[in-house]
Amino acid sequence: MTDKDIHNRNDSEFIDKARSALDKSVDNLDTNTVARLRAIRKQALQETEDKKFFVFTPGFAATGAFATVAIAVSLWLAFPVTTHEIFDTEDVMLLSAKEDLELLDELEFYDWLANEEKHT
């Protein structure tokens, strides 16, 4: 048996003895004291029911919605979506054309030839 088991057993024994002693002391209370304790308990419970910790109003809903929109807009502005053009429009036209695709194999040659004609 470990020290933890011994401590748990000792704690359990202590709790049982304390519970028994308190139960016996409650049994020995006079009716006047029991009535006062019940009245005090009832009053305390009534006070907690009267005090609501959170009152839901439309203002809270509007504030929450505004905060959500504000966060969404700030994130959208902080991290803008950028789109990059993957293909040039001429490339798309060439790829979608029904012409002979052998032209595409020699595209660098034709580009060089066009540049040479411009320089001469």
C-alpha distances in whole Angstrom, upper triangle without the diagonal:
4,7,8,6,7,10,11,11,13,15,16,16,19,20,21,23,25,26,27,29,31,31,33,35,36,37,39,41,45,47,49,45,44,47,47,44,45,48,46,43,46,48,45,45,49,49,46,48,51,50,49,47,49,53,54,57,60,60,56,57,60,58,55,58,60,57,56,60,60,57,58,61,60,58,61,63,61,60,64,64,66,68,70,73,72,75,79,81,83,81,80,83,84,81,82,85,87,89,88,85,86,87,84,83,86,85,85,88,90,88,89,93,93,92,95,97,96,97,100
4,5,5,6,9,10,11,12,14,15,17,18,20,21,23,24,26,27,29,30,32,33,35,36,38,40,41,45,47,48,45,44,47,47,43,44,47,45,42,45,47,44,44,47,47,44,47,50,48,47,45,47,51,52,55,58,58,54,55,58,56,53,56,57,54,54,57,57,54,55,59,57,55,58,60,58,57,61,61,64,66,67,70,70,73,76,79,81,78,78,81,82,79,80,84,85,87,86,83,84,85,82,81,84,83,82,86,87,86,87,90,90,89,92,95,94,94,97
4,5,5,6,9,10,10,12,14,15,16,18,20,21,22,24,26,27,28,30,32,33,34,36,38,39,43,45,46,43,42,45,44,41,42,45,43,40,44,45,42,42,45,45,43,45,48,46,46,44,46,49,51,54,57,56,53,54,57,54,52,55,56,53,53,56,56,53,55,58,56,55,58,60,57,57,61,61,64,66,68,71,70,74,77,79,82,79,78,82,83,80,81,85,86,88,88,84,86,86,83,83,85,84,83,87,88,86,88,91,91,90,93,95,94,94,98
4,5,5,6,9,10,10,12,14,15,16,18,20,21,22,24,26,27,28,30,31,33,34,36,38,41,43,44,41,39,43,42,38,40,42,40,38,41,42,39,39,42,42,39,42,44,43,42,40,42,46,47,51,53,53,49,50,53,51,48,51,53,50,49,53,53,50,52,55,53,52,55,57,54,54,58,58,61,63,65,68,67,71,74,77,79,76,76,79,80,77,78,82,83,85,85,82,83,84,80,80,83,82,81,85,86,84,85,89,89,88,90,93,92,92,96
4,5,5,6,9,10,10,12,14,15,16,18,20,21,22,24,26,27,29,30,31,33,35,36,40,42,43,40,39,42,42,38,39,42,40,37,40,42,39,39,42,42,40,42,45,44,43,41,43,47,48,52,54,54,50,51,54,53,50,53,55,52,51,55,55,52,53,57,55,54,57,59,57,56,60,60,63,65,67,70,69,73,76,78,81,78,77,81,81,79,80,83,85,87,86,83,85,86,82,82,85,83,83,87,88,86,88,91,91,90,93,95,94,94,98
4,5,5,6,8,10,11,12,14,15,16,18,20,21,22,24,26,27,29,30,32,33,35,39,41,42,39,38,41,41,37,39,42,40,37,41,42,39,39,43,43,41,43,46,44,44,42,45,48,50,53,56,56,52,54,57,55,52,55,57,54,54,57,57,54,56,59,58,56,60,62,59,59,63,63,66,68,70,73,72,76,79,82,84,82,81,84,85,82,83,87,88,90,90,87,88,89,85,85,88,87,86,90,91,89,91,94,94,93,96,98,97,97,101
4,5,5,6,8,10,10,12,14,15,16,18,20,21,22,24,26,27,28,30,32,33,37,39,40,37,35,39,38,35,36,39,37,35,38,39,36,36,40,40,37,40,43,41,41,39,42,45,47,50,53,53,49,51,54,52,49,52,54,51,51,55,54,52,54,57,55,54,57,59,57,57,60,61,64,66,68,71,71,75,78,80,83,80,79,83,84,81,82,86,87,89,89,86,87,88,84,84,87,86,85,89,90,88,90,93,93,91,94,97,95,96,99
4,5,5,6,9,10,10,12,14,15,16,18,20,21,22,24,26,27,28,30,32,36,37,39,35,34,37,37,33,34,37,35,33,36,37,34,34,38,38,35,37,41,39,39,37,39,43,45,48,51,51,47,48,52,50,47,50,52,49,49,53,53,50,52,55,54,52,56,58,55,56,59,60,63,65,67,70,69,73,76,78,81,79,78,81,82,79,80,84,85,87,87,84,86,87,83,83,86,84,84,88,89,87,89,92,91,90,93,96,94,95,99
4,5,5,6,9,10,11,12,14,15,16,18,20,21,23,24,26,27,29,31,34,36,38,35,33,37,37,33,34,37,36,33,36,38,35,35,39,39,37,39,42,41,41,40,42,45,47,51,53,54,50,51,54,53,50,53,55,52,52,56,56,53,55,59,57,56,59,61,59,59,62,63,66,68,70,73,73,76,80,82,84,82,81,84,85,82,83,87,88,90,90,87,89,90,86,86,89,88,87,91,92,90,92,95,95,94,97,99,98,99,102
4,5,5,6,9,10,11,12,14,15,16,18,20,21,23,24,26,27,29,33,35,36,33,32,35,35,32,33,36,34,32,36,37,35,35,39,39,37,39,42,41,41,40,42,46,47,51,54,54,51,52,55,53,51,54,56,53,53,57,57,54,56,60,58,57,60,62,60,60,64,65,67,70,72,75,75,78,81,84,86,84,83,86,87,84,85,89,91,93,93,89,91,92,88,88,91,90,89,93,94,92,94,97,97,96,99,101,100,100,104
4,5,5,6,9,10,10,12,14,15,16,18,20,21,22,24,26,27,31,33,34,31,30,33,32,29,30,33,31,29,32,34,31,31,35,35,33,35,38,37,37,36,38,42,44,47,50,50,47,48,51,50,47,51,52,50,50,53,53,51,53,56,55,54,57,59,57,57,61,62,65,67,69,72,72,76,79,81,84,82,80,84,85,82,83,87,88,91,91,87,89,90,86,87,89,88,87,91,92,90,92,95,94,93,97,99,97,98,101
4,5,5,6,9,10,10,12,14,15,16,18,20,21,23,25,26,30,31,33,30,28,32,32,28,29,32,31,28,31,33,31,30,34,35,33,35,38,37,37,36,38,42,43,47,50,50,47,48,52,50,48,51,53,50,50,54,54,52,54,57,56,55,58,60,58,58,62,62,65,68,70,73,73,76,79,81,84,82,81,84,85,82,83,87,88,91,91,87,90,90,87,87,90,88,88,92,93,91,93,96,95,94,97,100,98,99,103
4,5,5,6,9,10,11,12,14,15,17,18,20,21,23,25,29,31,32,29,28,31,32,28,30,33,31,29,32,34,32,32,36,36,34,37,40,39,40,38,41,44,46,50,53,53,50,51,55,53,51,54,56,54,53,57,57,55,57,60,59,58,61,63,62,62,65,66,69,71,74,77,76,80,83,85,88,86,84,88,89,86,87,90,92,94,94,91,93,94,90,91,93,92,92,95,96,94,96,99,99,98,101,103,102,103,106
4,5,5,6,9,10,11,12,14,15,16,18,20,21,23,27,29,30,27,26,30,29,26,28,31,29,27,30,32,30,30,34,34,32,35,38,37,38,37,39,43,45,49,52,52,49,50,53,52,50,53,55,52,52,56,56,54,56,59,58,57,60,62,60,61,64,66,69,71,73,77,76,80,83,85,88,86,85,88,89,86,87,91,93,95,95,92,94,94,91,91,94,92,92,96,97,94,96,100,99,98,101,103,102,102,106
4,5,5,6,8,10,10,12,14,15,16,18,20,21,25,27,28,25,24,27,27,23,25,28,26,24,27,29,27,27,31,31,29,31,34,34,34,33,36,39,42,45,48,49,45,47,50,49,47,50,52,49,50,53,54,51,54,57,56,55,58,60,58,59,62,63,66,69,71,74,74,78,81,83,86,84,82,86,87,84,85,89,90,93,93,90,92,92,89,89,92,90,90,94,95,93,95,98,97,96,99,101,100,101,104
4,6,5,6,9,10,10,12,14,15,17,19,20,24,26,28,25,23,27,27,24,25,28,27,25,28,30,28,28,32,32,31,33,36,35,36,35,38,41,43,47,50,51,48,49,52,51,49,52,54,52,52,56,56,54,56,59,59,58,61,63,61,62,65,66,69,71,74,77,77,80,83,85,88,86,84,88,89,86,87,90,92,94,95,92,94,95,91,91,94,93,93,96,97,95,97,100,99,99,102,104,102,103,107
4,5,5,6,9,10,11,12,14,15,17,19,23,25,27,24,23,26,26,23,25,28,27,25,28,31,29,29,33,33,32,34,37,37,38,37,40,43,46,49,52,53,50,51,55,53,51,55,57,54,55,58,59,57,59,62,61,60,63,65,64,64,67,69,72,74,77,80,80,83,86,88,91,89,88,91,92,90,90,94,95,98,98,95,97,98,94,95,97,96,96,99,100,98,100,103,102,102,105,107,105,106,110
4,5,5,6,9,10,11,12,14,16,17,21,23,24,21,20,24,23,20,22,25,24,22,25,27,25,26,29,30,29,31,34,34,35,34,37,40,43,46,50,50,47,49,52,50,49,52,54,52,52,56,56,54,56,60,59,58,61,63,61,62,65,67,70,72,75,78,78,82,85,87,90,88,86,90,91,88,89,93,94,97,97,94,96,97,93,94,96,95,95,98,99,97,99,102,101,100,103,105,104,105,108
4,6,5,6,9,10,11,12,14,16,19,21,23,20,18,22,22,19,20,23,22,20,23,25,23,24,27,28,27,29,32,32,33,33,36,38,41,44,48,48,45,47,50,49,47,51,53,51,51,55,55,53,55,59,58,57,60,62,61,61,65,66,69,71,74,77,77,81,84,86,89,87,85,89,90,87,87,91,93,95,96,93,95,96,92,93,96,94,94,98,98,96,98,101,100,100,103,105,103,104,108
4,5,5,6,9,10,11,13,15,18,20,22,20,18,22,23,20,21,24,24,22,25,27,26,26,30,31,30,32,35,35,36,36,39,42,44,48,51,52,49,50,54,53,51,54,56,54,54,58,59,57,59,62,61,61,64,66,65,65,68,69,73,75,78,81,81,84,87,89,92,90,88,92,93,90,91,94,96,99,99,96,98,99,95,96,99,97,97,101,102,100,102,105,104,103,106,108,107,108,111
4,5,5,6,9,10,11,13,17,19,21,18,17,21,21,18,20,24,23,21,25,27,25,26,30,30,30,32,35,35,36,36,39,42,45,48,52,52,49,51,55,53,52,55,57,55,55,59,59,58,60,63,62,62,65,67,65,66,69,71,74,76,79,82,83,86,89,91,94,92,90,94,95,92,93,97,98,101,101,98,101,101,97,98,101,99,99,103,103,101,103,106,105,105,108,110,108,109,113
4,5,5,6,9,10,11,15,17,18,15,14,18,18,15,17,20,19,18,21,23,22,22,26,27,26,28,31,31,33,33,36,39,41,45,48,49,46,48,51,50,49,52,54,52,53,56,57,55,57,60,60,59,62,64,63,64,67,68,72,74,77,80,80,84,87,89,92,90,88,92,93,91,91,95,96,99,100,97,99,99,96,97,99,97,97,101,102,99,101,105,104,103,106,108,106,107,111
4,5,5,6,9,10,14,15,18,15,13,17,18,15,16,20,19,18,21,23,22,22,26,27,26,28,31,32,33,33,36,39,42,45,48,49,47,48,52,51,49,52,55,53,53,57,57,56,58,61,61,60,63,65,64,65,68,69,73,75,78,81,81,85,88,89,92,90,89,92,94,91,91,95,96,99,100,97,99,100,96,97,100,98,98,102,102,100,102,106,104,104,107,109,107,108,112
4,5,5,6,9,13,15,17,15,14,17,19,16,18,21,21,20,23,25,25,25,28,30,29,31,34,35,36,37,40,42,45,48,52,53,50,52,55,54,53,56,58,56,57,61,61,60,62,65,64,64,67,69,68,69,72,73,76,79,81,85,85,88,91,93,96,94,92,96,97,95,95,99,100,103,103,101,103,103,100,101,103,102,102,106,106,104,106,109,108,107,111,113,111,112,115
4,5,5,7,10,13,15,12,12,15,16,14,16,19,19,18,21,23,23,24,27,28,28,30,32,33,35,35,39,41,44,47,51,51,49,51,54,53,52,55,57,55,56,60,60,59,61,64,63,63,66,68,67,68,71,72,76,78,81,85,85,88,91,93,96,94,93,96,98,95,95,99,101,103,104,101,104,104,100,101,104,102,102,106,106,104,106,109,108,107,111,112,111,112,115
4,5,5,9,11,13,10,9,12,13,11,13,16,16,15,18,20,20,21,23,25,25,27,29,30,32,33,36,38,41,44,48,49,46,48,52,51,50,53,55,53,54,58,58,57,59,62,62,62,65,66,65,67,69,71,74,77,80,83,83,87,90,91,94,93,91,94,96,93,93,97,99,101,102,99,102,102,99,100,102,100,101,104,105,103,105,108,107,106,109,111,109,110,114
4,6,8,10,13,11,10,13,15,13,14,18,18,18,20,23,23,23,26,28,28,29,32,33,35,36,39,41,44,47,51,51,49,51,54,54,52,56,58,56,57,60,61,60,62,65,65,65,68,70,69,70,72,74,77,79,82,86,86,89,92,94,97,95,93,97,98,95,95,99,101,104,104,102,104,105,101,102,105,103,103,107,107,105,107,111,109,109,112,114,112,113,117
4,6,9,12,10,10,13,15,14,16,18,19,19,21,24,24,25,27,29,29,31,33,34,37,38,41,43,46,49,53,53,51,53,56,56,55,58,60,58,59,63,63,62,64,67,67,67,70,72,71,72,75,76,80,82,85,88,89,92,95,96,100,98,96,99,101,98,98,102,104,107,107,105,107,108,104,105,108,106,106,110,110,108,110,113,112,111,115,116,114,116,119
4,7,8,6,7,10,11,10,12,15,15,16,18,20,21,22,24,26,27,28,30,31,34,35,38,40,43,46,50,51,49,51,54,53,52,56,58,56,57,61,61,60,63,65,65,65,68,70,69,70,73,74,78,81,84,87,87,91,94,95,98,97,95,98,100,97,97,101,103,106,107,104,106,107,103,104,107,105,105,109,109,107,109,112,111,110,113,115,113,114,118
4,6,6,6,9,10,11,13,15,16,17,19,20,21,23,25,26,28,29,31,32,35,36,40,41,44,47,51,52,50,52,55,54,54,57,59,58,59,62,63,62,64,67,67,67,70,72,71,72,75,77,80,83,86,89,90,93,96,97,100,99,97,100,102,100,100,103,105,108,109,106,109,109,106,107,109,107,108,111,111,109,112,115,113,112,116,117,115,117,120
4,5,5,6,9,10,10,12,14,15,16,18,20,21,22,24,26,27,29,30,33,35,38,39,42,45,49,50,48,50,53,53,52,55,57,56,58,61,61,61,63,66,66,66,69,71,70,72,74,76,79,82,85,88,89,92,95,96,99,98,96,99,101,98,98,102,104,107,108,105,108,108,105,106,109,106,107,111,111,108,111,114,112,111,115,116,115,116,119
4,5,5,6,9,10,11,12,14,15,17,18,20,21,23,25,26,27,29,32,34,37,38,41,44,48,48,47,49,52,52,51,55,56,55,57,60,60,60,62,65,65,65,68,70,69,71,73,75,79,81,84,88,89,92,94,96,99,98,96,99,101,99,98,102,104,107,108,105,108,108,105,106,109,106,107,111,110,108,111,113,112,111,115,116,114,115,119
4,5,5,6,9,10,11,12,14,15,16,18,20,21,23,24,26,27,30,31,35,37,40,42,46,47,45,47,50,50,49,53,54,53,54,58,58,58,60,63,62,63,66,67,67,68,71,72,76,79,82,85,86,89,92,93,97,95,93,97,99,96,96,100,102,104,106,103,106,106,102,103,106,104,104,108,108,105,108,111,109,108,112,113,111,113,116
4,5,5,6,9,10,10,12,14,15,16,18,20,21,23,24,26,29,30,33,35,38,41,45,45,44,46,49,48,48,51,53,52,53,56,57,56,58,61,61,61,64,66,65,67,69,71,74,77,80,83,84,87,90,91,95,93,91,94,96,94,94,97,99,102,103,101,103,103,100,101,104,102,102,106,106,103,106,109,107,107,110,112,110,111,115
4,5,5,6,9,10,10,12,14,15,16,18,20,21,23,25,27,29,32,34,37,39,43,44,42,45,48,47,47,50,52,51,52,55,56,56,58,61,60,61,64,65,65,66,69,71,74,77,80,83,84,87,90,91,94,93,91,94,96,94,93,97,99,102,103,101,104,104,100,102,104,102,102,106,106,104,106,109,107,107,110,112,110,111,115
4,5,5,6,9,10,11,12,14,15,17,19,20,21,23,26,27,31,32,35,38,42,42,41,43,46,45,45,49,50,49,51,54,54,54,56,59,59,59,62,64,63,65,67,69,73,75,79,82,83,86,89,90,93,92,90,93,95,93,93,97,99,101,103,100,103,103,99,101,103,101,101,105,105,102,105,108,106,105,109,110,108,109,113
4,5,5,6,9,10,11,12,14,15,17,18,20,21,24,25,29,31,34,36,40,41,39,41,44,44,43,46,48,47,48,52,52,52,54,57,56,57,60,61,61,62,65,66,70,73,76,79,80,83,86,87,91,89,87,91,93,90,90,94,96,99,100,97,100,100,96,98,100,98,98,102,102,99,102,105,103,102,106,107,105,107,110
4,5,5,6,9,10,11,12,14,16,17,18,20,23,24,28,29,32,35,38,39,38,40,43,42,42,45,47,46,47,50,51,51,53,56,56,56,59,61,60,61,64,65,69,72,75,78,79,82,85,86,89,88,86,89,91,89,88,92,94,97,98,96,98,98,95,96,99,97,97,101,101,98,101,104,102,102,105,107,104,106,109
4,5,5,6,9,10,10,12,14,15,16,19,21,23,27,28,31,33,37,38,36,39,42,41,41,44,46,45,47,50,50,50,52,55,55,56,58,60,60,61,64,65,69,71,75,78,79,82,85,86,89,88,86,89,91,89,89,92,94,97,99,96,99,99,95,97,99,97,98,101,101,99,101,104,102,102,105,106,104,106,109
4,5,5,6,9,10,11,13,14,15,17,20,21,25,26,30,32,36,36,35,37,40,39,39,43,44,43,45,48,48,48,50,53,53,53,56,58,57,59,61,63,67,69,73,76,77,80,83,84,87,86,84,88,90,87,87,91,93,96,97,94,97,97,94,95,97,95,95,99,99,97,99,102,100,99,103,104,102,103,107
4,5,5,6,9,10,11,12,14,16,18,20,23,25,28,31,34,35,33,35,38,38,37,40,42,41,42,46,46,46,48,51,51,51,54,56,55,57,59,61,64,67,70,73,74,78,80,81,85,84,82,85,87,85,84,88,90,93,94,92,94,94,91,92,95,92,93,96,96,94,96,99,98,97,101,102,100,101,105
4,6,5,6,9,10,11,12,15,17,19,22,23,26,29,33,33,32,34,37,37,36,39,41,41,42,45,46,46,48,50,50,51,54,55,55,57,59,61,64,67,70,73,74,77,80,81,84,83,81,84,86,84,84,87,89,92,94,91,94,94,91,92,95,92,93,96,96,94,96,99,97,97,101,102,100,101,105
4,5,5,6,9,10,11,12,15,18,21,22,25,27,31,32,31,33,36,35,35,38,40,39,41,44,44,44,47,49,49,50,53,54,54,56,58,60,64,66,69,73,74,77,79,80,84,83,81,84,86,84,84,87,90,92,94,91,94,94,91,92,95,92,92,96,96,93,96,99,97,96,100,101,99,100,104
4,5,5,6,9,10,11,14,15,19,20,24,26,30,30,29,31,34,33,33,36,38,37,38,42,42,42,44,47,46,47,50,52,51,53,55,57,61,63,67,70,71,74,77,78,81,80,78,81,84,81,81,85,87,90,91,89,91,91,88,89,92,89,89,93,93,91,93,96,94,93,97,98,96,97,101
4,5,5,6,9,10,12,14,17,18,22,24,28,29,27,29,32,32,31,35,36,36,37,40,41,40,43,45,45,46,49,50,50,52,54,55,59,62,65,68,69,72,75,76,79,78,76,79,82,79,79,83,85,87,89,86,89,89,86,87,90,87,88,91,91,89,91,94,92,92,95,97,94,96,100
4,5,5,6,9,11,14,17,17,20,23,27,27,26,28,31,31,31,34,36,35,37,40,40,40,43,45,45,46,49,50,50,52,54,56,59,62,65,68,70,73,75,76,80,79,77,79,82,80,79,83,85,88,89,87,90,90,86,88,90,88,88,92,92,89,92,95,93,92,96,97,95,96,100
4,5,5,6,10,12,15,16,19,22,25,26,24,27,30,29,29,32,34,33,35,38,38,38,41,43,43,44,47,48,48,50,52,54,58,60,64,67,68,72,74,75,78,77,75,78,81,79,78,82,84,87,89,86,89,89,85,87,89,87,87,91,90,88,90,93,91,90,94,95,93,94,98
4,5,5,7,9,12,14,17,20,24,24,22,25,28,27,27,30,32,31,32,35,36,36,38,40,41,41,44,46,45,47,49,51,55,57,61,64,65,68,71,72,75,74,72,75,78,75,75,79,81,84,85,83,86,85,82,84,86,83,84,87,87,85,87,90,88,87,91,92,90,92,95
4,5,7,9,12,13,16,18,22,23,21,23,26,26,26,29,31,30,32,35,35,36,38,40,40,41,44,45,46,47,49,51,54,57,60,63,65,68,70,71,74,73,71,74,77,75,74,78,80,83,84,82,85,85,81,83,85,83,83,87,87,84,87,90,88,87,91,92,90,91,95
4,6,9,12,12,15,17,21,21,20,23,26,25,26,29,30,30,32,34,35,35,38,40,40,41,44,45,45,47,49,51,55,57,61,64,65,68,70,71,75,74,72,75,77,75,75,78,81,83,85,83,86,85,82,84,86,84,84,88,87,85,87,90,88,87,91,92,90,91,95
4,6,9,10,13,16,19,19,18,21,24,23,23,26,28,27,29,32,32,32,35,37,37,38,41,42,42,44,46,48,52,55,58,61,63,66,68,69,72,72,70,73,75,73,73,76,79,81,83,81,84,83,80,82,84,81,81,85,85,82,85,87,85,85,88,89,87,89,92
4,6,6,10,13,16,17,15,18,20,20,20,23,25,24,26,29,29,29,32,34,34,35,38,39,39,41,43,45,49,51,55,58,59,62,64,65,69,68,66,69,72,70,69,73,75,78,79,77,80,79,76,78,80,78,78,82,81,79,81,84,82,81,85,86,84,85,89
4,7,10,13,16,16,14,16,19,18,18,21,23,22,23,26,27,27,29,32,32,32,35,37,37,38,41,42,46,49,52,55,57,60,62,63,67,66,64,67,69,67,67,71,73,76,77,75,78,77,74,76,78,75,75,79,79,76,79,81,79,79,82,84,81,83,86
4,6,9,13,13,10,13,16,15,15,18,19,19,20,23,24,24,26,28,29,30,32,34,34,36,38,39,43,46,49,52,54,57,59,60,64,63,61,64,66,64,64,67,70,73,74,72,75,74,71,73,75,72,73,76,76,73,76,78,76,76,80,81,78,80,83
4,6,10,10,9,11,14,14,14,17,19,19,20,23,24,24,26,28,29,30,32,34,35,36,38,40,43,46,49,52,54,57,59,60,63,63,61,64,66,64,64,67,70,72,74,72,75,74,71,73,75,72,73,77,76,74,76,79,77,76,80,81,78,80,84
4,7,8,7,8,11,12,12,14,16,16,18,20,21,22,24,26,27,28,30,32,32,34,35,37,41,43,47,49,51,54,56,57,60,60,58,60,63,61,60,64,66,69,71,69,72,71,68,70,72,69,70,74,73,71,73,76,74,73,77,78,76,77,81
4,5,6,7,9,10,11,13,15,16,17,19,20,22,23,25,26,28,29,31,32,34,35,36,40,42,46,49,51,54,55,56,59,59,57,60,62,61,60,63,66,69,71,69,72,71,68,70,72,69,70,73,72,70,73,75,73,73,76,77,75,76,80
4,5,5,6,9,10,11,12,14,15,17,18,20,21,22,24,26,27,28,30,32,32,34,38,40,43,46,48,51,52,53,56,56,54,56,59,58,57,60,63,66,68,66,69,68,65,67,69,66,67,71,70,67,70,72,70,70,73,74,72,74,77
4,5,5,6,9,10,10,12,14,15,16,18,20,21,22,24,26,27,28,30,31,33,37,39,43,45,48,50,52,52,56,56,54,56,59,58,57,60,63,66,68,66,69,68,65,67,69,66,67,70,69,66,69,72,69,69,72,73,70,72,76
4,5,5,6,9,10,10,12,14,15,16,18,20,21,22,24,26,27,28,30,32,35,38,41,44,46,49,51,52,55,55,53,56,58,57,56,60,62,65,67,65,68,67,64,66,68,65,65,69,68,65,68,71,68,68,72,72,70,72,75
4,5,5,6,9,10,11,12,14,15,17,18,20,21,22,24,26,27,28,30,33,36,39,42,44,47,48,49,53,52,50,53,56,54,53,57,59,62,64,62,65,64,61,63,65,62,63,67,66,63,66,68,66,66,69,70,68,70,73
4,5,5,6,9,10,11,12,14,15,16,18,20,21,22,24,26,26,28,32,34,38,40,43,45,47,47,51,51,49,51,54,53,52,55,58,61,63,61,64,63,60,62,64,61,62,65,64,62,64,67,64,64,68,68,66,68,71
4,5,5,6,9,10,10,12,14,15,16,18,20,21,22,24,25,27,31,34,37,40,42,45,47,47,51,51,49,52,55,53,53,56,59,61,63,61,64,63,60,62,64,61,61,65,64,61,64,66,64,63,67,68,65,67,70
4,5,5,6,9,10,11,12,14,15,17,18,20,21,23,24,26,29,32,36,38,40,43,45,46,50,49,47,50,53,51,51,54,57,59,61,59,62,61,58,60,62,59,59,63,62,60,62,65,63,62,66,67,64,66,69
4,5,5,6,9,10,11,12,14,15,16,18,20,21,22,24,27,30,33,36,38,41,43,43,47,46,44,47,50,48,48,51,54,56,58,56,59,58,55,57,59,56,57,61,60,57,60,62,60,60,63,64,62,64,67
4,5,5,6,9,10,11,12,14,15,16,18,20,21,23,26,29,32,35,37,40,42,42,46,46,44,47,50,48,48,51,54,57,59,56,59,58,55,57,59,56,56,60,59,56,59,61,59,58,62,63,60,62,65
4,5,5,6,9,10,10,12,14,15,16,18,20,22,25,28,32,35,37,40,42,43,46,46,44,47,50,48,48,52,54,57,58,56,59,58,55,57,58,55,56,59,58,56,58,61,59,58,62,62,60,62,65
4,5,5,6,9,10,11,12,14,15,17,18,20,23,26,29,32,34,37,39,40,44,43,41,44,47,45,45,49,51,54,55,53,56,55,52,54,56,53,53,57,56,53,56,59,56,56,60,61,58,60,63
4,5,5,6,8,10,10,12,14,15,16,18,21,24,27,30,32,35,37,38,41,41,39,42,45,43,43,46,49,52,54,51,54,53,50,52,54,51,51,55,54,51,54,56,54,54,57,58,56,57,61
4,5,5,6,9,10,11,12,14,15,18,21,24,27,31,33,36,37,38,42,42,40,43,46,44,44,48,51,53,55,52,55,54,51,53,54,51,51,55,54,51,54,56,54,53,57,58,55,57,60
4,6,5,6,8,10,10,12,14,16,20,23,26,29,31,35,36,38,41,41,39,42,45,43,43,47,50,52,53,51,54,52,49,51,53,50,50,54,53,50,53,55,53,52,56,57,55,56,60
4,6,5,6,9,10,11,12,13,17,20,23,26,28,32,33,34,38,37,36,39,41,40,40,43,46,48,50,48,50,49,46,48,50,47,47,51,50,47,50,53,50,50,54,54,52,54,57
4,5,5,6,8,10,10,13,16,19,22,25,28,31,32,33,37,36,35,38,40,39,39,43,46,48,50,47,50,49,46,48,49,46,46,50,49,46,49,51,49,48,52,53,50,52,55
4,5,5,6,9,10,13,16,19,23,26,28,31,33,34,38,37,36,39,42,41,41,44,47,49,51,48,51,49,46,48,50,46,46,50,49,46,49,51,49,48,52,53,50,52,55
4,5,5,6,8,11,14,17,21,24,26,29,31,32,36,35,34,37,39,38,39,42,45,47,48,46,48,47,44,46,47,44,44,48,47,44,47,49,47,46,50,51,49,50,54
4,6,5,6,8,11,14,18,21,23,26,28,29,33,32,31,34,36,35,36,39,42,44,46,43,46,44,41,43,45,42,42,45,45,42,44,47,45,44,48,49,46,48,51
4,6,6,9,12,15,18,21,24,27,28,29,33,33,32,35,37,36,37,40,43,45,47,44,47,45,42,44,45,42,42,45,44,41,44,46,44,43,47,48,45,46,50
4,6,10,12,16,18,22,24,27,29,31,34,33,33,36,38,37,38,41,44,46,47,45,47,45,42,44,45,42,41,45,44,41,44,46,44,43,47,48,45,47,50
4,7,9,13,15,19,21,24,26,28,31,30,30,33,35,34,34,38,41,43,44,41,43,42,39,40,42,39,38,42,42,39,41,44,42,41,44,46,43,45,48
4,6,10,13,16,18,22,23,25,28,28,27,30,32,31,32,35,38,40,41,39,41,40,36,38,40,36,36,40,39,36,39,41,39,38,42,43,41,42,46
4,7,10,13,15,18,20,22,25,24,24,27,29,28,28,32,35,36,38,35,38,36,33,35,37,34,34,37,37,34,37,39,37,36,40,41,39,41,44
4,7,10,12,15,17,19,22,21,21,24,26,25,26,29,32,34,35,33,35,33,30,32,33,30,30,34,33,30,33,36,33,33,36,38,35,37,40
4,7,9,12,14,15,19,18,17,20,22,21,22,25,29,30,32,29,32,30,27,29,30,27,28,31,30,28,30,33,31,30,34,35,33,35,38
4,6,9,11,13,16,15,15,18,20,19,20,23,27,28,29,26,29,27,24,26,27,24,24,28,27,24,27,29,27,27,31,32,30,32,35
4,6,7,9,12,11,11,14,16,16,17,20,23,24,26,23,25,24,21,23,24,21,21,25,24,21,24,27,24,24,28,29,27,29,33
4,7,10,12,10,10,13,14,13,15,18,21,22,23,21,23,21,18,20,22,19,19,23,22,20,23,25,24,24,27,28,27,29,32
4,6,8,6,6,10,11,10,12,15,18,19,20,18,20,18,15,18,19,16,17,20,19,17,20,22,21,21,25,26,25,27,30
4,5,5,7,9,10,11,13,14,18,18,20,18,20,17,15,18,18,15,16,19,17,15,18,20,18,19,22,23,21,24,27
4,5,5,6,9,10,11,12,16,17,19,17,20,17,15,19,19,16,17,20,18,16,20,21,19,20,23,23,22,25,27
4,5,5,6,9,10,11,14,14,16,15,17,14,12,16,16,12,14,17,14,13,17,17,15,17,20,20,19,22,25
4,5,5,6,9,10,13,13,15,13,15,13,10,13,14,11,13,16,14,13,17,18,16,18,21,21,21,24,26
4,5,5,6,8,12,13,15,13,16,14,12,16,17,14,17,19,17,16,20,21,20,21,24,25,24,27,29
4,6,5,6,10,11,13,12,15,13,12,16,16,14,17,19,16,16,20,20,18,20,24,23,23,26,28
4,6,5,9,8,10,9,12,9,8,12,13,10,14,15,13,14,17,18,16,19,22,21,22,25,27
4,6,8,9,10,8,12,11,9,12,14,12,15,17,16,16,20,20,20,22,24,25,25,28,30
4,7,9,11,10,14,13,12,15,17,15,19,20,19,19,23,23,22,24,27,27,27,30,32
4,5,8,9,12,11,11,14,16,14,18,19,17,18,22,21,20,23,26,25,26,29,30
4,7,8,11,11,12,15,16,16,20,20,18,20,23,23,22,25,27,27,28,31,32
4,6,9,8,10,13,14,13,17,17,15,17,21,20,19,23,24,24,25,28,29
4,5,6,8,10,11,12,16,16,14,17,20,19,19,22,24,24,25,28,29
4,5,5,7,9,10,14,14,14,16,18,18,19,22,23,24,25,28,29
4,5,5,7,9,12,12,12,14,17,16,18,20,21,22,24,26,27
4,5,5,6,10,10,9,11,14,13,14,17,18,19,21,23,24
4,5,5,8,10,9,11,13,14,15,17,19,20,21,23,25
4,6,8,9,10,12,13,14,16,18,19,20,22,24,25
4,6,5,7,9,10,11,13,15,16,17,19,20,22
4,5,5,6,9,10,11,12,14,15,17,19,20
4,5,5,6,9,10,11,12,14,15,17,19
4,5,5,6,9,10,10,12,14,15,17
4,5,5,6,9,10,11,12,14,15
4,5,5,6,9,10,11,13,15
4,5,5,6,9,10,11,12
4,5,5,6,9,10,11
4,5,5,6,9,10
4,5,5,6,9
4,5,5,6
4,5,5
4,6
4
